[in-house]
Amino acid sequence: MFGGNSNWRGPIWMPLNYMIIQSLRKYYEFYGDEYTYEFPTGSGNKLNLKQIANELTKRLIKLFEPNEDGKYQYHSDDPDKVFTNDEHFKKEHFFYEFFDGNTGRGLGASHQTGWTSLIANLIMEMDED
């Protein structure tokens, strides 16, 4: 019913993911290690809320890491993004407005440094754990 890259389960919006992760970290402060939940669903793997927040953070960070071809996930197979092969830009990050939920491809405006740069905060918070 809501297939494809619909707003129901498709696009990855950094501010929403950031708020969910922050909420999980805050709830962990209250519940601690005692409260665990199956993550991912159906895996049988029980994690506390802080561990779930970390796993979600790792998934978001993966968008900004080079794949096996040395290209970033958010524009690895996009022929329209010719700058990704330019020597001056191939190691530079673009902060897209949102990302495709299936492929991780960057969509919308490509320089949304306001909210997509929240990835930097998530990276720093992973170092604190």
Secondary structure, 3 states (H helix, E strand, C coil): CCCCCCCCCCCECHHHHHHHHHHHHHHHHHHHHHCEEECCCCCCCEEEHHHHHHHHHHHHHHCCCECCCCCEHHHCCCCCCHHHHCCCCCCCCCECCEECCCCCCEECCCECCCCCCHHHHHHHHHHHC
